[in-house]
């Protein structure tokens, strides 16, 4: 039977719940994002607790809820890597058997030279760097010379920072598109990211005009399957960037978590059949990468406080799913993503209460479940959890 309801899939970007079995290979064997933030005095998640967060297998912090109101489980990543792109692709049904390229010593001179030639601007930095520190250390030189600040991280990213008064936003986006054309094949990084900033030294501030230019997904995703079967696919936040618009019927840009949740509330009031796919990026970008435990705890507590309002707007056939794409333990000495299990919390009037889904073998079980819910034959990787989830 074809469902006429709606699915709201929220990705808490970087909300890992403990190191995976292979985390040692990534240098992440002692990482646990949830554990780190749970130690903060600002950590308060009573609503996710009710959904079953602390009942998930392997979660060893927080107090279990006696009678969870949702279905819950732990997601395992089978793809190689711990990148935003790879994580979202796997949720959508694609396994990445090789990690996307990273550049611990900066990008090869051949790449930089071609980029300089095609943009007409010199490059400065070209090394792994913190996004806030790089503009502090190179911002003045950029303003003086007009050279572009190019940097990377432990993730598969080519980032371009520029002051909005020196390089207008649309011009910066054009430079990113040039880089995206260059960075293919062997050097096909997951994302080229525009990182505009404003202000004067030493008080430079990054703006909300960030834009990601991702690789096109290398195969069919659950977004493709839904849109091809006349279901709406509404992307909120950077989802549209991650999938380069592929399979998406409508998208809504957001400035931060608060804006993302406000836009989600608006979509909850709309009549449509299909998926609303939301990414809340601040957990990762603002707090995880900056080792800000208290900030992360405050952000997750803010989200948790909005859950009752989200639930109140769900209709009889709607399903709410909450998950993550990787970890980014703010309590770790590194500022990089971390190889962790992610949660899956599912709620709806027709969803079982207190059902433990155990440990799933791939993030793709989420995408397969959504496709199955709408009565569509599953053509992506993953096993549907639908029979285990619905009453």
FIBASE-413710 format. One record per residue (C-alpha): residue in one letter; x, y, z negated. Coordinates in nm, 2 decimals, always signed. Layout:
<nodes>
residu  u  v  w
A  X  Y  Z
...
</nodes>
This chain:
<nodes>
residu  u  v  w
X  +0.00  +0.00  +0.00
X  +0.13  +0.34  +0.10
X  +0.16  +0.58  -0.20
X  +0.04  +0.93  -0.17
X  +0.23  +1.06  -0.48
X  +0.54  +1.26  -0.53
X  +0.89  +1.16  -0.66
X  +1.10  +1.42  -0.85
X  +1.46  +1.30  -0.86
X  +1.68  +1.52  -1.07
X  +2.06  +1.48  -1.06
X  +2.23  +1.62  -1.37
X  +2.56  +1.68  -1.19
X  +2.84  +1.50  -1.38
X  +2.63  +1.36  -1.67
X  +2.82  +1.04  -1.72
X  +2.74  +0.80  -2.01
X  +3.07  +0.61  -2.05
X  +3.37  +0.47  -1.86
X  +3.30  +0.21  -1.60
X  +3.49  -0.12  -1.60
X  +3.73  +0.00  -1.33
X  +3.78  +0.34  -1.49
X  +4.14  +0.26  -1.58
X  +4.23  +0.26  -1.21
X  +4.12  +0.62  -1.20
X  +4.29  +0.73  -1.53
X  +3.95  +0.76  -1.70
X  +3.94  +0.46  -1.93
X  +3.87  +0.67  -2.24
X  +3.62  +0.91  -2.09
X  +3.26  +0.95  -2.20
X  +3.08  +1.27  -2.11
X  +2.77  +1.20  -2.32
X  +2.99  +1.10  -2.62
X  +3.19  +1.42  -2.60
X  +2.90  +1.66  -2.58
X  +2.70  +1.47  -2.85
X  +2.96  +1.58  -3.10
X  +2.88  +1.94  -3.05
X  +2.66  +2.12  -3.30
X  +2.46  +2.25  -3.00
X  +2.36  +1.91  -2.87
X  +1.99  +1.85  -2.90
X  +1.81  +1.60  -2.66
X  +1.49  +1.48  -2.84
X  +1.30  +1.45  -2.51
X  +1.57  +1.24  -2.33
X  +1.59  +1.03  -2.64
X  +1.21  +0.96  -2.62
X  +1.26  +0.86  -2.25
X  +1.52  +0.61  -2.36
X  +1.86  +0.78  -2.32
X  +2.02  +0.63  -2.63
X  +1.86  +0.29  -2.57
X  +2.06  +0.24  -2.25
X  +2.31  -0.05  -2.26
X  +2.66  +0.07  -2.35
X  +2.55  +0.40  -2.50
X  +2.70  +0.41  -2.84
X  +2.61  +0.76  -2.96
X  +2.28  +0.91  -3.06
X  +1.98  +0.73  -3.23
X  +1.78  +0.48  -3.03
X  +1.41  +0.56  -3.00
X  +1.18  +0.29  -3.14
X  +0.92  +0.30  -2.85
X  +1.06  +0.49  -2.55
X  +0.80  +0.65  -2.33
X  +1.00  +0.58  -2.01
X  +1.20  +0.31  -1.83
X  +1.57  +0.34  -1.86
X  +1.90  +0.18  -1.74
X  +2.26  +0.23  -1.65
X  +2.38  +0.29  -1.29
X  +2.71  +0.15  -1.16
X  +2.90  +0.30  -0.87
X  +3.03  +0.06  -0.61
X  +3.18  +0.33  -0.38
X  +3.55  +0.41  -0.42
X  +3.59  +0.75  -0.57
X  +3.42  +0.98  -0.82
X  +3.33  +1.27  -0.59
X  +3.00  +1.46  -0.57
X  +2.96  +1.37  -0.21
X  +3.03  +1.00  -0.25
X  +2.80  +0.99  -0.56
X  +2.50  +1.15  -0.38
X  +2.56  +0.94  -0.07
X  +2.54  +0.63  -0.28
X  +2.22  +0.74  -0.45
X  +2.09  +0.79  -0.10
X  +2.19  +0.44  +0.01
X  +2.55  +0.46  +0.15
X  +2.85  +0.28  +0.01
X  +3.18  +0.45  +0.07
X  +3.44  +0.17  +0.08
X  +3.73  +0.41  +0.09
X  +3.78  +0.72  -0.12
X  +3.77  +1.06  +0.05
X  +4.12  +1.21  +0.09
X  +4.27  +1.42  -0.19
X  +4.57  +1.64  -0.19
X  +4.77  +1.66  -0.51
X  +5.05  +1.85  -0.34
X  +4.83  +2.07  -0.13
X  +4.73  +2.04  +0.23
X  +4.98  +1.95  +0.51
X  +5.15  +2.24  +0.68
X  +4.99  +2.13  +1.01
X  +4.64  +2.18  +0.87
X  +4.73  +2.52  +0.71
X  +4.90  +2.65  +1.03
X  +4.60  +2.56  +1.24
X  +4.36  +2.72  +0.99
X  +4.57  +3.04  +0.99
X  +4.58  +3.05  +1.36
X  +4.21  +3.01  +1.41
X  +4.11  +3.25  +1.13
X  +4.37  +3.51  +1.20
X  +4.45  +3.53  +0.82
X  +4.74  +3.39  +0.62
X  +4.69  +3.14  +0.34
X  +4.82  +3.17  -0.01
X  +4.83  +2.91  -0.30
X  +4.76  +2.58  -0.12
X  +4.78  +2.36  -0.43
X  +4.54  +2.20  -0.69
X  +4.41  +2.47  -0.92
X  +4.13  +2.57  -1.15
X  +3.88  +2.79  -0.97
X  +3.88  +3.05  -1.24
X  +4.26  +3.05  -1.28
X  +4.33  +3.07  -0.91
X  +4.16  +3.40  -0.86
X  +4.33  +3.54  -1.17
X  +4.67  +3.44  -1.04
X  +4.62  +3.51  -0.67
X  +4.34  +3.76  -0.66
X  +4.55  +4.07  -0.66
X  +4.77  +3.94  -0.37
X  +4.46  +3.85  -0.18
X  +4.32  +4.20  -0.22
X  +4.65  +4.36  -0.12
X  +4.72  +4.14  +0.19
X  +4.39  +4.00  +0.30
X  +4.53  +3.65  +0.28
X  +4.29  +3.37  +0.20
X  +4.32  +3.18  -0.13
X  +4.31  +2.81  -0.03
X  +4.32  +2.55  -0.31
X  +4.20  +2.20  -0.39
X  +4.15  +1.98  -0.70
X  +4.15  +1.61  -0.79
X  +3.83  +1.60  -0.58
X  +3.81  +1.58  -0.20
X  +3.77  +1.95  -0.14
X  +3.92  +2.24  +0.06
X  +3.82  +2.55  -0.12
X  +3.85  +2.91  +0.01
X  +3.83  +3.19  -0.24
X  +3.79  +3.55  -0.12
X  +3.68  +3.88  -0.27
X  +3.34  +3.99  -0.13
X  +3.47  +4.34  -0.06
X  +3.77  +4.21  +0.13
X  +3.60  +3.92  +0.32
X  +3.22  +3.96  +0.37
X  +3.02  +3.65  +0.28
X  +2.92  +3.56  +0.64
X  +3.29  +3.59  +0.74
X  +3.39  +3.36  +0.46
X  +3.13  +3.11  +0.57
X  +3.26  +3.13  +0.92
X  +3.61  +3.05  +0.80
X  +3.47  +2.75  +0.61
X  +3.31  +2.63  +0.93
X  +3.65  +2.66  +1.10
X  +3.81  +2.45  +0.83
X  +3.52  +2.20  +0.85
X  +3.60  +2.15  +1.22
X  +3.97  +2.10  +1.15
X  +3.92  +1.86  +0.85
X  +3.80  +1.55  +1.02
X  +3.91  +1.19  +1.05
X  +4.22  +1.12  +0.84
X  +4.18  +1.46  +0.67
X  +3.80  +1.45  +0.65
X  +3.75  +1.59  +0.30
X  +3.42  +1.56  +0.14
X  +3.35  +1.93  +0.11
X  +3.48  +2.26  +0.23
X  +3.36  +2.52  -0.03
X  +3.33  +2.89  +0.00
X  +3.43  +3.05  -0.34
X  +3.35  +3.42  -0.32
X  +3.44  +3.65  -0.62
X  +3.40  +4.01  -0.72
X  +3.54  +4.25  -0.98
X  +3.89  +4.38  -1.06
X  +4.19  +4.22  -1.22
X  +4.19  +4.07  -1.48
X  +3.81  +4.05  -1.48
X  +3.74  +3.87  -1.15
X  +3.41  +3.68  -1.15
X  +3.30  +3.41  -0.91
X  +2.95  +3.48  -0.76
X  +2.65  +3.26  -0.69
X  +2.72  +3.29  -0.31
X  +2.92  +2.96  -0.32
X  +2.84  +2.74  -0.02
X  +2.94  +2.38  +0.04
X  +3.01  +2.25  +0.40
X  +3.00  +1.87  +0.37
X  +3.07  +1.58  +0.60
X  +2.77  +1.45  +0.78
X  +2.66  +1.12  +0.60
X  +2.80  +0.83  +0.80
X  +2.48  +0.63  +0.80
X  +2.11  +0.62  +0.74
X  +1.99  +0.75  +0.40
X  +1.67  +0.73  +0.21
X  +1.61  +1.10  +0.31
X  +1.62  +0.99  +0.68
X  +1.37  +0.70  +0.60
X  +1.13  +0.93  +0.42
X  +1.13  +1.21  +0.67
X  +1.10  +0.97  +0.97
X  +0.79  +0.83  +0.80
X  +0.63  +1.18  +0.77
X  +0.71  +1.23  +0.41
X  +0.83  +1.56  +0.29
X  +1.19  +1.58  +0.16
X  +1.24  +1.90  -0.04
X  +1.60  +1.97  -0.15
X  +1.66  +2.20  -0.45
X  +2.01  +2.33  -0.52
X  +2.31  +2.20  -0.33
X  +2.14  +1.88  -0.20
X  +2.09  +2.04  +0.14
X  +2.47  +2.12  +0.16
X  +2.57  +1.77  +0.05
X  +2.36  +1.61  +0.32
X  +2.42  +1.88  +0.58
X  +2.04  +1.91  +0.61
X  +2.02  +1.55  +0.74
X  +1.68  +1.40  +0.66
X  +1.56  +1.71  +0.47
X  +1.24  +1.89  +0.57
X  +1.27  +2.19  +0.34
X  +1.54  +2.33  +0.11
X  +1.56  +2.58  -0.17
X  +1.88  +2.75  -0.27
X  +1.95  +2.81  -0.63
X  +2.19  +3.03  -0.84
X  +2.23  +2.81  -1.15
X  +2.05  +2.55  -1.36
X  +1.79  +2.79  -1.49
X  +1.70  +2.90  -1.14
X  +1.70  +2.54  -1.02
X  +1.45  +2.44  -1.29
X  +1.23  +2.74  -1.22
X  +1.22  +2.65  -0.85
X  +1.14  +2.29  -0.94
X  +0.85  +2.41  -1.15
X  +0.72  +2.59  -0.84
X  +0.75  +2.27  -0.63
X  +0.56  +2.08  -0.90
X  +0.26  +2.31  -0.83
X  +0.27  +2.22  -0.46
X  +0.06  +1.96  -0.27
X  +0.29  +1.73  -0.07
X  +0.37  +1.37  -0.02
X  +0.73  +1.27  -0.06
X  +1.04  +1.35  -0.25
X  +1.18  +1.66  -0.43
X  +1.55  +1.60  -0.48
X  +1.72  +1.84  -0.72
X  +2.08  +1.90  -0.82
X  +2.16  +2.09  -1.13
X  +2.53  +2.19  -1.08
X  +2.62  +2.39  -1.38
X  +2.69  +2.09  -1.60
X  +2.98  +2.01  -1.36
X  +3.09  +2.34  -1.22
X  +3.06  +2.57  -1.52
X  +3.12  +2.34  -1.81
X  +3.27  +2.00  -1.72
X  +3.55  +2.13  -1.51
X  +3.63  +2.40  -1.77
X  +3.64  +2.16  -2.07
X  +3.36  +2.35  -2.23
X  +3.21  +2.10  -2.47
X  +2.98  +2.34  -2.64
X  +2.87  +2.50  -2.32
X  +2.79  +2.16  -2.17
X  +2.59  +2.07  -2.48
X  +2.39  +2.39  -2.47
X  +2.31  +2.33  -2.10
X  +2.19  +1.98  -2.15
X  +1.99  +2.09  -2.45
X  +1.83  +2.36  -2.23
X  +1.74  +2.10  -1.97
X  +1.60  +1.87  -2.24
X  +1.38  +2.15  -2.37
X  +1.22  +2.18  -2.02
X  +1.13  +1.81  -1.99
X  +0.78  +1.84  -2.16
X  +0.69  +2.12  -1.92
X  +0.80  +1.91  -1.62
X  +0.60  +1.61  -1.75
X  +0.29  +1.82  -1.80
X  +0.29  +1.91  -1.43
X  +0.32  +1.55  -1.31
X  +0.01  +1.40  -1.14
X  -0.12  +1.05  -1.17
X  +0.08  +0.90  -0.89
X  +0.40  +1.11  -0.95
X  +0.73  +0.97  -1.07
X  +1.01  +1.16  -1.25
X  +1.36  +1.01  -1.22
X  +1.67  +1.16  -1.40
X  +2.02  +1.05  -1.31
X  +2.37  +1.17  -1.23
X  +2.64  +1.14  -0.96
X  +2.96  +1.09  -1.16
X  +3.11  +1.20  -1.49
X  +3.31  +1.51  -1.58
X  +3.40  +1.46  -1.95
X  +3.46  +1.81  -2.10
X  +3.64  +1.65  -2.39
X  +3.90  +1.49  -2.17
X  +4.25  +1.65  -2.13
X  +4.19  +1.67  -1.76
X  +3.94  +1.90  -1.58
X  +3.87  +1.64  -1.31
X  +3.56  +1.42  -1.25
X  +3.56  +1.10  -1.44
X  +3.47  +0.75  -1.33
X  +3.16  +0.68  -1.55
X  +2.83  +0.49  -1.55
X  +2.53  +0.72  -1.50
X  +2.19  +0.71  -1.66
X  +1.85  +0.64  -1.50
X  +1.55  +0.76  -1.68
X  +1.21  +0.71  -1.52
X  +0.87  +0.84  -1.63
X  +0.52  +0.85  -1.49
X  +0.16  +0.75  -1.58
X  +0.21  +0.43  -1.39
X  +0.57  +0.36  -1.52
X  +0.63  +0.10  -1.78
X  +0.72  +0.23  -2.13
X  +1.03  +0.09  -2.30
X  +1.15  -0.12  -2.01
X  +1.53  -0.17  -2.00
X  +1.66  -0.20  -1.65
X  +2.00  -0.31  -1.78
X  +2.30  -0.22  -1.56
X  +2.23  -0.18  -1.19
X  +2.49  -0.28  -0.94
X  +2.48  +0.04  -0.73
X  +2.35  +0.39  -0.74
X  +2.17  +0.30  -0.42
X  +1.90  +0.11  -0.62
X  +1.75  +0.46  -0.68
X  +1.72  +0.54  -0.31
X  +1.58  +0.19  -0.24
X  +1.32  +0.23  -0.51
X  +1.20  +0.57  -0.38
X  +1.17  +0.42  -0.02
X  +0.98  +0.12  -0.16
X  +0.75  +0.34  -0.36
X  +0.62  +0.50  -0.04
X  +0.56  +0.15  +0.12
X  +0.85  +0.19  +0.37
X  +1.07  -0.10  +0.47
X  +1.41  -0.05  +0.31
X  +1.69  -0.01  +0.56
X  +1.95  +0.13  +0.32
X  +2.18  -0.04  +0.07
X  +2.04  -0.11  -0.28
X  +1.77  -0.32  -0.44
X  +1.44  -0.17  -0.53
X  +1.35  -0.15  -0.90
X  +0.99  -0.08  -0.83
X  +0.84  -0.41  -0.95
X  +1.04  -0.37  -1.28
X  +0.94  -0.01  -1.31
X  +0.56  +0.01  -1.24
X  +0.29  -0.12  -1.47
</nodes>
